[in-house]
Amino acid sequence: MRNELSSARITRRLGDSPRQRGSLTGESCPDLFELTDGNFAVIGTEATAALDPHLPSDAARADYERIVVITRETLIRAKRDIPDA
């Protein structure tokens, strides 16, 4: 999947913009986007080092993958825009 990302582009934001969620400074702007290839991109706080040791035993990530955290509000507001299938 890593090599395939070079051709993907953002098609739309899921949920409200950070400004609509109250981020006026631009310093804390978690966000979710749908890509042209049907995948999703996430802007969040990098938390791989802190959370990787706590992943469930049946979860794994590749060396190039990162764990990011977004606020609950960001995901809840995006819910209406996430496709069912």
Buried (B, 14 or more C-beta within 10 A) or exposed (E): EEEEEEEBEEEEBBBBEBEEBEBEEEEEBBBBBBBEEEEEBBEBEEEEEEBBEEEEEEEEEEEEEBBBEBBEEBBEBBEEEEEEE
